[in-house]
Amino acid sequence: MILAGITCFTHAQSPDKDLRDKFLSDQIQGGSDHYQKLAQQIWNFAEVGYQEVKSSQLLQDELSREGFEVESGVAGIPTAFIASYGTGKPVIAILGEFDALPGISQDAVPVRQIVEERSAGHACGHHLFGVGSASAGVAVKRWMIQNQITGTIKVFGTPAEEGGGGKIYMVKEGLFDDVDIVLHWHPSNANSADAASSLANKSAKFRFYGKAAHAAGSPDRGRSGLDGVEAMNYMVNMMREHISYDSRIHYVITRGGEAPNVVPEFAEVFYYCRHPEAETVKKNFEWMVQAAEGAALGTQTRMEYEVIHGLFNVVPNEVLGRVMHTNLLKVGGVYYDDEEMEFAKKLSESFGDIPFNLESAKAVSPFRITERGSGGSTDVGDVSWVVPTAGMRAATWVPGTPAHSWQAVASGGTTIGTKGMLVAARTLAMTAADIFTNSGLIDKAWIELNRRRGDDFQYESLVGDRKPPLDYRN
């Protein structure tokens, strides 16, 4: 059939699978009001990376009440946790995030309206991510009990995806060593379940130390940390001409001095360096460090840098992706009621003259395989190099909404966000059930992973031996 200009394919289902999927869907849809309240609480908390104390505890309490054994504070991260139910193999893990983004405050209304008492916002929808994953895990647990299914379902609470790389440290700690398959999802403005890669990414804060002096009375006595930052930025911007076109480098000056009439004794710039391949990220990052060293030499300042996170690109898995896509087609997209459509129309006016088809929230995009990443980065990448991993996206935002925007915060605080979350939860639960009942999928997924990463692959984190940057949002 054709829906909103996108081709969708129907798939025959066995009666047993249909009954199973109905049970899983009913468990999730039946708790929709409860799950919406949980997501709204986390949306209101709006806690940034490694500071998600209330958000993490809310999810832990929910899973504990449902009979999961919860291990908290794993990998040296106070807000990270693993909730497990069952025993033995297979072990299926579902990832859940819950950190907000700083500097994007917005009420759940279709016009720009900052909430003064809140300095952060869920502009990437992680309040939905964590709750949706937990609800999928609960539904699978109930299905396992009803049908005496052997194996283990785990929900991983993974903090600080936005620049803190929480999953990196969980991988380094070996917390995925016993896991057979990993499933995840992410909020979006459309519904899809592709086998897609992403950009590898390494970030660092470069700090320049100089000497303070009166900027007018004795500038010769001072050495400017800000000069060091600006010299580094200038050289890195020249560097762009001589690196591959699909590299991405961006930065913000986080400290530039306190007053114009004081030579800045200290300045700091925060850099991201991305590319579809981790090895190229390493090379580009080394060049950036050389630029920083040169900037310090030229400005007679002292430079030091702190790596904040380093993420691998996602390894796509077609075997698992096709299973996820089939289930997403069965679940279908997001349908707005009249009130939600009015909200969507009003919000879409903020995009200017760019037209978006609001009906496309109902559609499911065709399955695609994307070997080479583009766009953003995620610490799911590190997980995907050690365990076969599949993900999907659900339309939790009004079509046309970009991530990390006030419009994304607004949509995520409404029933539009909740409906997309429930689409994802049902899809994840069905996919997990497929894997529990078909061990051949696990074997095929591992064969594909080993082919893509190479037989001699050994995981070595891009952050080296550093500990989780628990204060990176301070």
SULDADA-V708363 format. One record per residue. N is the residue number from 1. RES is the residue in one letter. PHI is phi as a letter, one per 30 degrees, with the letter a starting at -180 (none if undefined). PSI is psi as a letter, one per 40 degrees, with the letter a starting at -180 (NA if undefined). OMEGA is omega as a letter, one per 20 degrees, with the letter a starting at -180 (none if undefined). Layout:
# SULDADA-V708363
N&RES&PHI&PSI&OMEGA + N&RES&PHI&PSI&OMEGA
This chain:
# SULDADA-V708363
1&M&none&i&r + 2&I&c&h&a + 3&L&b&h&r + 4&A&h&f&r + 5&G&i&e&a + 6&I&b&h&a + 7&T&d&h&r + 8&C&b&i&a + 9&F&c&h&r + 10&T&d&i&a + 11&H&b&h&r + 12&A&d&i&a + 13&Q&b&i&r + 14&S&d&i&r + 15&P&e&d&a + 16&D&d&d&r + 17&K&d&d&r + 18&D&d&d&r + 19&L&d&d&r + 20&R&d&d&a + 21&D&d&d&r + 22&K&d&d&r + 23&F&d&d&a + 24&L&d&d&r + 25&S&d&d&a + 26&D&d&d&r + 27&Q&d&d&a + 28&I&d&d&a + 29&Q&d&d&r + 30&G&d&d&r + 31&G&c&e&a + 32&S&e&d&r + 33&D&d&d&r + 34&H&d&d&a + 35&Y&d&d&r + 36&Q&d&d&r + 37&K&d&d&r + 38&L&d&d&a + 39&A&d&d&r + 40&Q&d&d&r + 41&Q&d&d&a + 42&I&d&d&r + 43&W&e&d&r + 44&N&d&d&r + 45&F&d&d&r + 46&A&h&f&a + 47&E&c&h&a + 48&V&d&i&a + 49&G&e&h&a + 50&Y&i&e&r + 51&Q&c&e&a + 52&E&d&f&a + 53&V&d&d&a + 54&K&d&d&a + 55&S&d&d&r + 56&S&d&d&a + 57&Q&d&d&r + 58&L&e&d&r + 59&L&d&d&r + 60&Q&d&d&r + 61&D&d&d&r + 62&E&d&d&a + 63&L&d&d&r + 64&S&d&d&r + 65&R&d&d&a + 66&E&d&e&r + 67&G&j&e&r + 68&F&d&i&r + 69&E&d&h&a + 70&V&c&h&r + 71&E&c&h&a + 72&S&c&i&r + 73&G&i&f&a + 74&V&d&i&r + 75&A&h&f&r + 76&G&i&e&a + 77&I&c&h&a + 78&P&e&d&a + 79&T&c&e&r + 80&A&d&i&r + 81&F&a&i&r + 82&I&b&h&r + 83&A&c&h&a + 84&S&b&i&r + 85&Y&b&h&r + 86&G&j&a&r + 87&T&b&i&r + 88&G&i&a&a + 89&K&c&i&i + 90&P&d&i&r + 91&V&c&h&a + 92&I&c&h&a + 93&A&c&i&r + 94&I&c&h&a + 95&L&d&i&r + 96&G&b&h&r + 97&E&c&i&a + 98&F&a&e&r + 99&D&c&i&r + 100&A&c&i&r + 101&L&c&h&r + 102&P&d&i&r + 103&G&i&e&r + 104&I&b&g&r + 105&S&c&h&a + 106&Q&a&i&r + 107&D&d&i&a + 108&A&d&f&r + 109&V&b&i&a + 110&P&d&e&r + 111&V&b&i&a + 112&R&d&h&a + 113&Q&b&h&a + 114&I&d&h&r + 115&V&c&h&a + 116&E&e&d&a + 117&E&d&e&a + 118&R&b&h&a + 119&S&c&e&a + 120&A&b&i&r + 121&G&a&i&r + 122&H&d&g&a + 123&A&d&e&r + 124&C&b&e&r + 125&G&i&f&a + 126&H&d&e&r + 127&H&d&d&r + 128&L&d&d&a + 129&F&e&d&a + 130&G&d&d&a + 131&V&d&d&r + 132&G&e&d&r + 133&S&d&d&r + 134&A&d&d&a + 135&S&d&d&r + 136&A&d&d&r + 137&G&d&d&r + 138&V&d&d&r + 139&A&d&d&r + 140&V&d&d&r + 141&K&e&d&a + 142&R&d&d&r + 143&W&d&d&r + 144&M&d&d&r + 145&I&d&d&a + 146&Q&d&d&a + 147&N&c&e&r + 148&Q&h&f&r + 149&I&d&h&r + 150&T&d&i&a + 151&G&k&a&a + 152&T&b&h&r + 153&I&c&h&a + 154&K&b&i&r + 155&V&c&h&r + 156&F&c&h&r + 157&G&d&h&a + 158&T&c&h&a + 159&P&d&i&r + 160&A&h&f&r + 161&E&d&d&a + 162&E&d&g&r + 163&G&j&e&a + 164&G&c&e&r + 165&G&i&f&a + 166&G&e&d&a + 167&K&d&d&r + 168&I&e&d&a + 169&Y&d&d&r + 170&M&d&d&r + 171&V&d&d&a + 172&K&e&d&a + 173&E&d&e&r + 174&G&i&e&a + 175&L&d&e&r + 176&F&c&e&a + 177&D&d&d&a + 178&D&c&e&a + 179&V&d&h&a + 180&D&c&d&a + 181&I&b&i&r + 182&V&c&h&r + 183&L&b&i&r + 184&H&a&i&r + 185&W&b&i&r + 186&H&a&i&r + 187&P&e&i&a + 188&S&a&a&r + 189&N&c&e&r + 190&A&a&i&a + 191&N&c&h&a + 192&S&a&i&r + 193&A&b&g&a + 194&D&c&i&r + 195&A&c&g&a + 196&A&b&i&r + 197&S&c&a&r + 198&S&a&a&r + 199&L&c&h&r + 200&A&d&i&a + 201&N&a&h&r + 202&K&b&h&a + 203&S&b&i&r + 204&A&a&i&r + 205&K&c&h&r + 206&F&c&h&a + 207&R&c&h&a + 208&F&c&h&a + 209&Y&c&h&r + 210&G&b&a&r + 211&K&b&h&r + 212&A&d&i&r + 213&A&a&i&r + 214&H&d&h&a + 215&A&d&d&r + 216&A&c&d&a + 217&G&d&d&a + 218&S&b&f&a + 219&P&d&d&r + 220&D&d&e&r + 221&R&d&e&a + 222&G&c&i&r + 223&R&b&h&a + 224&S&c&h&r + 225&G&d&d&r + 226&L&d&d&r + 227&D&e&d&r + 228&G&d&d&r + 229&V&d&d&a + 230&E&d&d&r + 231&A&d&d&r + 232&M&d&d&a + 233&N&e&d&a + 234&Y&d&d&a + 235&M&d&d&r + 236&V&d&d&r + 237&N&d&d&r + 238&M&d&d&r + 239&M&d&d&a + 240&R&e&d&a + 241&E&d&d&a + 242&H&c&e&r + 243&I&c&i&a + 244&S&d&i&a + 245&Y&d&d&a + 246&D&c&e&r + 247&S&d&i&r + 248&R&b&h&r + 249&I&b&h&r + 250&H&b&i&a + 251&Y&a&i&r + 252&V&b&i&r + 253&I&d&h&a + 254&T&d&d&r + 255&R&b&h&a + 256&G&b&e&a + 257&G&j&i&a + 258&E&c&d&a + 259&A&a&i&a + 260&P&d&d&a + 261&N&c&e&r + 262&V&b&h&r + 263&V&d&h&a + 264&P&d&h&r + 265&E&d&d&a + 266&F&b&h&r + 267&A&b&i&a + 268&E&b&i&r + 269&V&b&h&a + 270&F&c&h&a + 271&Y&c&i&r + 272&Y&c&h&r + 273&C&b&h&a + 274&R&b&i&r + 275&H&a&i&r + 276&P&d&e&a + 277&E&b&h&a + 278&A&d&d&a + 279&E&d&d&r + 280&T&d&d&r + 281&V&e&d&r + 282&K&e&d&a + 283&K&d&d&r + 284&N&d&d&r + 285&F&d&d&r + 286&E&d&d&r + 287&W&d&d&r + 288&M&d&d&r + 289&V&d&d&r + 290&Q&d&d&r + 291&A&d&d&r + 292&A&d&d&r + 293&E&d&d&r + 294&G&d&d&r + 295&A&d&d&r + 296&A&d&d&r + 297&L&d&d&a + 298&G&d&d&a + 299&T&c&e&a + 300&Q&h&f&r + 301&T&c&i&r + 302&R&c&h&a + 303&M&b&i&r + 304&E&b&i&r + 305&Y&b&i&r + 306&E&b&h&r + 307&V&d&h&a + 308&I&c&d&r + 309&H&a&i&r + 310&G&b&h&a + 311&L&c&h&r + 312&F&d&i&r + 313&N&d&i&r + 314&V&d&h&r + 315&V&d&h&a + 316&P&d&i&r + 317&N&b&h&a + 318&E&d&d&a + 319&V&e&d&a + 320&L&d&d&a + 321&G&e&d&a + 322&R&d&d&r + 323&V&d&d&r + 324&M&d&d&a + 325&H&d&d&r + 326&T&e&d&r + 327&N&d&d&r + 328&L&d&d&r + 329&L&e&d&r + 330&K&d&d&r + 331&V&d&d&a + 332&G&i&a&a + 333&G&c&a&a + 334&V&c&h&a + 335&Y&c&h&a + 336&Y&d&i&r + 337&D&d&a&a + 338&D&d&d&a + 339&E&d&d&r + 340&E&d&d&r + 341&M&d&d&r + 342&E&d&d&r + 343&F&d&d&a + 344&A&d&d&r + 345&K&d&d&a + 346&K&d&d&a + 347&L&d&d&a + 348&S&d&d&r + 349&E&d&d&a + 350&S&d&e&r + 351&F&d&e&a + 352&G&i&b&a + 353&D&d&e&a + 354&I&d&h&a + 355&P&d&h&r + 356&F&b&h&r + 357&N&d&h&a + 358&L&d&d&r + 359&E&d&e&a + 360&S&d&e&r + 361&A&d&d&r + 362&K&d&e&a + 363&A&d&i&r + 364&V&c&h&a + 365&S&d&i&r + 366&P&d&i&a + 367&F&d&h&r + 368&R&b&i&r + 369&I&c&h&a + 370&T&c&h&a + 371&E&d&d&a + 372&R&c&h&a + 373&G&d&i&r + 374&S&a&i&r + 375&G&i&b&a + 376&G&c&a&r + 377&S&b&i&r + 378&T&a&i&r + 379&D&d&e&r + 380&V&e&d&r + 381&G&e&d&a + 382&D&d&d&r + 383&V&d&d&a + 384&S&d&e&r + 385&W&d&e&a + 386&V&c&e&r + 387&V&b&h&r + 388&P&e&h&a + 389&T&b&i&r + 390&A&b&i&a + 391&G&b&i&r + 392&M&b&i&r + 393&R&b&i&r + 394&A&b&i&a + 395&A&d&g&r + 396&T&d&e&r + 397&W&c&i&r + 398&V&d&h&r + 399&P&e&h&a + 400&G&j&e&a + 401&T&d&h&r + 402&P&d&i&r + 403&A&d&i&r + 404&H&i&f&r + 405&S&b&i&r + 406&W&d&d&r + 407&Q&d&d&r + 408&A&d&d&r + 409&V&e&d&a + 410&A&d&d&a + 411&S&d&d&a + 412&G&d&e&r + 413&G&c&e&a + 414&T&b&i&r + 415&T&d&e&r + 416&I&e&d&r + 417&G&d&d&a + 418&T&d&d&a + 419&K&d&d&r + 420&G&d&d&r + 421&M&e&d&a + 422&L&d&d&r + 423&V&e&d&a + 424&A&d&d&a + 425&A&d&d&r + 426&R&d&d&r + 427&T&d&d&r + 428&L&d&d&a + 429&A&d&d&r + 430&M&d&d&a + 431&T&d&d&r + 432&A&d&d&r + 433&A&d&d&r + 434&D&e&d&a + 435&I&d&d&r + 436&F&e&d&a + 437&T&c&e&r + 438&N&b&g&a + 439&S&d&d&r + 440&G&d&d&r + 441&L&d&d&r + 442&I&d&d&r + 443&D&d&d&a + 444&K&d&d&r + 445&A&d&d&r + 446&W&d&d&r + 447&I&e&d&r + 448&E&d&d&r + 449&L&d&d&a + 450&N&d&d&r + 451&R&d&d&a + 452&R&d&d&a + 453&R&c&e&r + 454&G&j&i&a + 455&D&d&d&a + 456&D&c&e&a + 457&F&d&h&r + 458&Q&b&h&a + 459&Y&d&h&r + 460&E&b&h&a + 461&S&d&i&r + 462&L&d&e&r + 463&V&c&e&r + 464&G&i&b&a + 465&D&c&e&a + 466&R&d&i&r + 467&K&d&i&r + 468&P&e&h&a + 469&P&d&g&a + 470&L&d&e&a + 471&D&c&e&a + 472&Y&d&e&r + 473&R&c&e&r + 474&N&d&NA&none
